[in-house]
Amino acid sequence: MAWIVLVLSGICEAVWAVALDKSQGFTKIIPVIVFFCGLAASMAGLSYAMRSISVGTAYLMWVGIGAAITVSYLRGTHEQKVV
């Protein structure tokens, strides 16, 4: 169960990262709301998963999942070039 929650929280990390970009400095309300909801869900999921998974492993997977999805999304939508 902890691994499922960790993967879902990694997905939420990608959601809040993209929403932060789309908020344009916290000036657009919908992306700001999505950012805070994604951030809360991501941190809560990471915290829950770390009850059963070691901190290093959980954090590594969480960051890796979030980064991979964020880059894939931005690259797939052509919103950002990968240098």
PyMOL CGO cylinders between C-alpha atoms (Angstrom):
from pymol import cmd
from pymol.cgo import CYLINDER

trace = [
    CYLINDER, 0.00, 0.00, 0.00, 2.85, 2.40, 0.82, 0.3, 1, 1, 1, 1, 1, 1,
    CYLINDER, 2.85, 2.40, 0.82, 4.31, 1.99, -2.67, 0.3, 1, 1, 1, 1, 1, 1,
    CYLINDER, 4.31, 1.99, -2.67, 0.99, 2.78, -4.33, 0.3, 1, 1, 1, 1, 1, 1,
    CYLINDER, 0.99, 2.78, -4.33, 0.62, 5.90, -2.20, 0.3, 1, 1, 1, 1, 1, 1,
    CYLINDER, 0.62, 5.90, -2.20, 4.21, 6.88, -2.99, 0.3, 1, 1, 1, 1, 1, 1,
    CYLINDER, 4.21, 6.88, -2.99, 3.62, 6.60, -6.75, 0.3, 1, 1, 1, 1, 1, 1,
    CYLINDER, 3.62, 6.60, -6.75, 0.42, 8.64, -6.45, 0.3, 1, 1, 1, 1, 1, 1,
    CYLINDER, 0.42, 8.64, -6.45, 2.21, 11.30, -4.42, 0.3, 1, 1, 1, 1, 1, 1,
    CYLINDER, 2.21, 11.30, -4.42, 4.94, 11.41, -7.08, 0.3, 1, 1, 1, 1, 1, 1,
    CYLINDER, 4.94, 11.41, -7.08, 2.23, 12.08, -9.66, 0.3, 1, 1, 1, 1, 1, 1,
    CYLINDER, 2.23, 12.08, -9.66, 0.86, 14.84, -7.42, 0.3, 1, 1, 1, 1, 1, 1,
    CYLINDER, 0.86, 14.84, -7.42, 4.36, 16.34, -7.30, 0.3, 1, 1, 1, 1, 1, 1,
    CYLINDER, 4.36, 16.34, -7.30, 4.31, 16.67, -11.08, 0.3, 1, 1, 1, 1, 1, 1,
    CYLINDER, 4.31, 16.67, -11.08, 0.84, 18.24, -10.88, 0.3, 1, 1, 1, 1, 1, 1,
    CYLINDER, 0.84, 18.24, -10.88, 1.93, 20.93, -8.44, 0.3, 1, 1, 1, 1, 1, 1,
    CYLINDER, 1.93, 20.93, -8.44, 5.14, 21.64, -10.35, 0.3, 1, 1, 1, 1, 1, 1,
    CYLINDER, 5.14, 21.64, -10.35, 3.25, 22.23, -13.60, 0.3, 1, 1, 1, 1, 1, 1,
    CYLINDER, 3.25, 22.23, -13.60, 0.55, 24.23, -11.80, 0.3, 1, 1, 1, 1, 1, 1,
    CYLINDER, 0.55, 24.23, -11.80, 3.22, 26.43, -10.23, 0.3, 1, 1, 1, 1, 1, 1,
    CYLINDER, 3.22, 26.43, -10.23, 4.54, 27.24, -13.70, 0.3, 1, 1, 1, 1, 1, 1,
    CYLINDER, 4.54, 27.24, -13.70, 1.05, 27.91, -15.06, 0.3, 1, 1, 1, 1, 1, 1,
    CYLINDER, 1.05, 27.91, -15.06, 0.16, 30.19, -12.12, 0.3, 1, 1, 1, 1, 1, 1,
    CYLINDER, 0.16, 30.19, -12.12, 2.53, 32.83, -13.55, 0.3, 1, 1, 1, 1, 1, 1,
    CYLINDER, 2.53, 32.83, -13.55, 3.81, 33.97, -10.17, 0.3, 1, 1, 1, 1, 1, 1,
    CYLINDER, 3.81, 33.97, -10.17, 0.60, 33.18, -8.29, 0.3, 1, 1, 1, 1, 1, 1,
    CYLINDER, 0.60, 33.18, -8.29, -1.44, 35.55, -10.46, 0.3, 1, 1, 1, 1, 1, 1,
    CYLINDER, -1.44, 35.55, -10.46, -3.89, 32.98, -11.90, 0.3, 1, 1, 1, 1, 1, 1,
    CYLINDER, -3.89, 32.98, -11.90, -6.30, 31.58, -9.32, 0.3, 1, 1, 1, 1, 1, 1,
    CYLINDER, -6.30, 31.58, -9.32, -7.11, 28.14, -10.78, 0.3, 1, 1, 1, 1, 1, 1,
    CYLINDER, -7.11, 28.14, -10.78, -3.47, 27.04, -11.13, 0.3, 1, 1, 1, 1, 1, 1,
    CYLINDER, -3.47, 27.04, -11.13, -2.79, 28.40, -7.63, 0.3, 1, 1, 1, 1, 1, 1,
    CYLINDER, -2.79, 28.40, -7.63, -5.60, 26.26, -6.21, 0.3, 1, 1, 1, 1, 1, 1,
    CYLINDER, -5.60, 26.26, -6.21, -4.34, 23.22, -8.14, 0.3, 1, 1, 1, 1, 1, 1,
    CYLINDER, -4.34, 23.22, -8.14, -0.81, 23.95, -6.89, 0.3, 1, 1, 1, 1, 1, 1,
    CYLINDER, -0.81, 23.95, -6.89, -1.80, 23.99, -3.21, 0.3, 1, 1, 1, 1, 1, 1,
    CYLINDER, -1.80, 23.99, -3.21, -4.04, 20.91, -3.52, 0.3, 1, 1, 1, 1, 1, 1,
    CYLINDER, -4.04, 20.91, -3.52, -1.32, 19.00, -5.37, 0.3, 1, 1, 1, 1, 1, 1,
    CYLINDER, -1.32, 19.00, -5.37, 1.32, 20.11, -2.88, 0.3, 1, 1, 1, 1, 1, 1,
    CYLINDER, 1.32, 20.11, -2.88, -0.78, 19.02, 0.10, 0.3, 1, 1, 1, 1, 1, 1,
    CYLINDER, -0.78, 19.02, 0.10, -1.62, 15.65, -1.46, 0.3, 1, 1, 1, 1, 1, 1,
    CYLINDER, -1.62, 15.65, -1.46, 1.98, 15.07, -2.50, 0.3, 1, 1, 1, 1, 1, 1,
    CYLINDER, 1.98, 15.07, -2.50, 3.44, 15.84, 0.92, 0.3, 1, 1, 1, 1, 1, 1,
    CYLINDER, 3.44, 15.84, 0.92, 0.76, 13.85, 2.74, 0.3, 1, 1, 1, 1, 1, 1,
    CYLINDER, 0.76, 13.85, 2.74, 1.37, 10.84, 0.50, 0.3, 1, 1, 1, 1, 1, 1,
    CYLINDER, 1.37, 10.84, 0.50, 5.14, 11.06, 0.91, 0.3, 1, 1, 1, 1, 1, 1,
    CYLINDER, 5.14, 11.06, 0.91, 4.75, 11.32, 4.67, 0.3, 1, 1, 1, 1, 1, 1,
    CYLINDER, 4.75, 11.32, 4.67, 2.45, 8.29, 4.77, 0.3, 1, 1, 1, 1, 1, 1,
    CYLINDER, 2.45, 8.29, 4.77, 4.75, 6.22, 2.56, 0.3, 1, 1, 1, 1, 1, 1,
    CYLINDER, 4.75, 6.22, 2.56, 7.76, 7.01, 4.74, 0.3, 1, 1, 1, 1, 1, 1,
    CYLINDER, 7.76, 7.01, 4.74, 6.14, 5.12, 7.60, 0.3, 1, 1, 1, 1, 1, 1,
    CYLINDER, 6.14, 5.12, 7.60, 6.96, 1.88, 5.76, 0.3, 1, 1, 1, 1, 1, 1,
    CYLINDER, 6.96, 1.88, 5.76, 9.68, 2.85, 3.28, 0.3, 1, 1, 1, 1, 1, 1,
    CYLINDER, 9.68, 2.85, 3.28, 13.05, 4.28, 4.29, 0.3, 1, 1, 1, 1, 1, 1,
    CYLINDER, 13.05, 4.28, 4.29, 13.45, 8.03, 3.88, 0.3, 1, 1, 1, 1, 1, 1,
    CYLINDER, 13.45, 8.03, 3.88, 16.18, 7.80, 1.22, 0.3, 1, 1, 1, 1, 1, 1,
    CYLINDER, 16.18, 7.80, 1.22, 14.31, 5.30, -0.92, 0.3, 1, 1, 1, 1, 1, 1,
    CYLINDER, 14.31, 5.30, -0.92, 10.97, 7.08, -0.60, 0.3, 1, 1, 1, 1, 1, 1,
    CYLINDER, 10.97, 7.08, -0.60, 12.43, 10.49, -1.41, 0.3, 1, 1, 1, 1, 1, 1,
    CYLINDER, 12.43, 10.49, -1.41, 14.43, 9.13, -4.35, 0.3, 1, 1, 1, 1, 1, 1,
    CYLINDER, 14.43, 9.13, -4.35, 11.35, 7.50, -5.89, 0.3, 1, 1, 1, 1, 1, 1,
    CYLINDER, 11.35, 7.50, -5.89, 9.10, 10.50, -5.16, 0.3, 1, 1, 1, 1, 1, 1,
    CYLINDER, 9.10, 10.50, -5.16, 11.46, 12.98, -6.80, 0.3, 1, 1, 1, 1, 1, 1,
    CYLINDER, 11.46, 12.98, -6.80, 12.22, 10.65, -9.70, 0.3, 1, 1, 1, 1, 1, 1,
    CYLINDER, 12.22, 10.65, -9.70, 8.57, 10.01, -10.49, 0.3, 1, 1, 1, 1, 1, 1,
    CYLINDER, 8.57, 10.01, -10.49, 7.68, 13.69, -10.19, 0.3, 1, 1, 1, 1, 1, 1,
    CYLINDER, 7.68, 13.69, -10.19, 10.61, 14.87, -12.30, 0.3, 1, 1, 1, 1, 1, 1,
    CYLINDER, 10.61, 14.87, -12.30, 10.07, 12.25, -15.01, 0.3, 1, 1, 1, 1, 1, 1,
    CYLINDER, 10.07, 12.25, -15.01, 6.37, 13.05, -15.36, 0.3, 1, 1, 1, 1, 1, 1,
    CYLINDER, 6.37, 13.05, -15.36, 6.95, 16.82, -15.28, 0.3, 1, 1, 1, 1, 1, 1,
    CYLINDER, 6.95, 16.82, -15.28, 9.60, 16.71, -17.99, 0.3, 1, 1, 1, 1, 1, 1,
    CYLINDER, 9.60, 16.71, -17.99, 7.57, 14.26, -20.08, 0.3, 1, 1, 1, 1, 1, 1,
    CYLINDER, 7.57, 14.26, -20.08, 4.47, 16.44, -19.85, 0.3, 1, 1, 1, 1, 1, 1,
    CYLINDER, 4.47, 16.44, -19.85, 6.26, 19.67, -20.70, 0.3, 1, 1, 1, 1, 1, 1,
    CYLINDER, 6.26, 19.67, -20.70, 8.22, 18.02, -23.49, 0.3, 1, 1, 1, 1, 1, 1,
    CYLINDER, 8.22, 18.02, -23.49, 5.10, 16.33, -24.87, 0.3, 1, 1, 1, 1, 1, 1,
    CYLINDER, 5.10, 16.33, -24.87, 3.11, 19.56, -24.92, 0.3, 1, 1, 1, 1, 1, 1,
    CYLINDER, 3.11, 19.56, -24.92, 6.10, 21.46, -26.39, 0.3, 1, 1, 1, 1, 1, 1,
    CYLINDER, 6.10, 21.46, -26.39, 5.89, 23.99, -23.56, 0.3, 1, 1, 1, 1, 1, 1,
    CYLINDER, 5.89, 23.99, -23.56, 9.55, 23.61, -22.67, 0.3, 1, 1, 1, 1, 1, 1,
    CYLINDER, 9.55, 23.61, -22.67, 12.64, 22.46, -24.51, 0.3, 1, 1, 1, 1, 1, 1,
    CYLINDER, 12.64, 22.46, -24.51, 14.92, 19.93, -22.88, 0.3, 1, 1, 1, 1, 1, 1,
    CYLINDER, 14.92, 19.93, -22.88, 18.42, 21.27, -23.21, 0.3, 1, 1, 1, 1, 1, 1,
]
cmd.load_cgo(trace, "trace")
